[in-house]
């Protein structure tokens, strides 16, 4: 994915085996239909505790989908890796053990 690109998810139920992690600036991930109930990212079979991660990039947008069945966190924003300007719009997050959205900031020593 190049900076400024958009990933459009077709309607469907996606059982993700691992975390979907973005590392590119100014990328948008959204449902093609714009209907959050029609695109479901499901972590029931995931090997990781988080389902969607952001690391080493800025200006990322997530829109119009559902996240469910996650061991720990639906979204994990790794701000220790200089992540800034993350937008989550019109998403539903449910059946998550810890947090829907987790922002991690490790203090400087």
C-alpha positions in Angstrom: 0.0 0.0 0.0 1.3 3.4 -1.0 0.8 6.5 1.2 -2.6 8.1 0.5 -4.2 4.8 -0.6 -7.6 3.4 0.4 -8.4 -0.2 1.2 -12.1 -0.9 0.4 -13.4 -4.0 2.1 -16.2 -5.9 0.3 -19.2 -6.8 2.3 -18.6 -10.0 4.2 -17.6 -11.7 7.5 -13.8 -12.0 7.7 -12.2 -14.4 10.2 -8.8 -12.9 10.7 -6.0 -15.4 11.7 -3.7 -12.6 12.9 -3.6 -8.8 13.6 -4.1 -6.5 10.6 -1.3 -4.0 11.1 -0.9 -0.7 9.2 2.6 0.9 8.8 1.9 3.4 5.9 1.0 7.1 6.3 -2.3 8.5 5.2 -4.1 5.2 4.5 -7.8 4.7 4.8 -9.4 1.3 5.5 -13.2 1.3 5.0 -16.1 -0.8 3.9 -16.9 -0.4 0.2 -20.7 -0.2 0.9 -20.4 2.3 3.8 -22.6 -0.1 5.9 -20.7 -1.0 9.1 -23.0 -4.0 9.8 -22.1 -5.6 6.4 -18.3 -5.8 6.9 -17.3 -7.7 10.0 -13.7 -8.3 11.1 -13.9 -11.3 13.5 -11.0 -12.2 15.8 -12.5 -15.5 17.0 -9.7 -17.5 15.4 -6.9 -14.9 15.7 -3.6 -15.9 17.1 -3.1 -12.3 18.5 -4.7 -10.3 21.2 -5.4 -7.3 19.0 -7.3 -7.3 15.7 -6.2 -4.0 14.1 -2.9 -2.3 14.8 -1.3 1.0 13.8 2.5 1.4 14.1 5.1 3.8 12.6 2.6 5.8 10.6 0.2 8.8 10.8 -2.9 10.0 9.2 -4.7 6.6 9.3 -8.5 6.4 9.0 -10.8 3.4 9.7 -14.4 3.7 8.8 -17.7 1.8 8.3 -17.0 -1.7 9.7 -17.5 -3.9 12.8 -14.8 -5.6 14.9 -15.9 -8.4 17.2 -14.6 -11.4 19.2 -11.2 -10.2 20.2 -9.1 -11.5 23.1 -7.8 -8.1 24.2 -8.2 -5.0 22.1 -10.1 -4.2 18.9 -7.7 -1.4 17.8 -4.2 -1.0 19.2 -2.6 2.4 18.5 1.1 2.2 19.2 1.9 5.8 19.9 5.3 5.0 21.2 6.2 4.5 17.5 5.3 8.1 16.6 1.7 7.3 15.5 -0.4 10.5 15.2 -3.8 11.5 13.7 -5.7 8.3 13.8 -9.4 8.5 13.0 -12.0 5.8 13.8 -15.3 6.7 12.2 -18.7 4.8 12.2 -17.2 1.5 13.5 -18.8 -0.9 16.0 -16.6 -2.8 18.4 -18.1 -5.5 20.6 -17.3 -8.7 22.4 -13.8 -7.5 23.3 -12.2 -8.6 26.5 -10.2 -5.5 27.4 -10.6 -2.3 25.3 -12.3 -1.4 22.0 -9.5 1.1 21.3 -6.1 0.9 23.2 -3.5 3.7 22.9 -0.1 2.6 24.1 2.4 5.2 25.2 5.7 4.1 26.8 7.2 6.9 28.9 10.7 8.1 28.1 13.4 7.1 30.6 
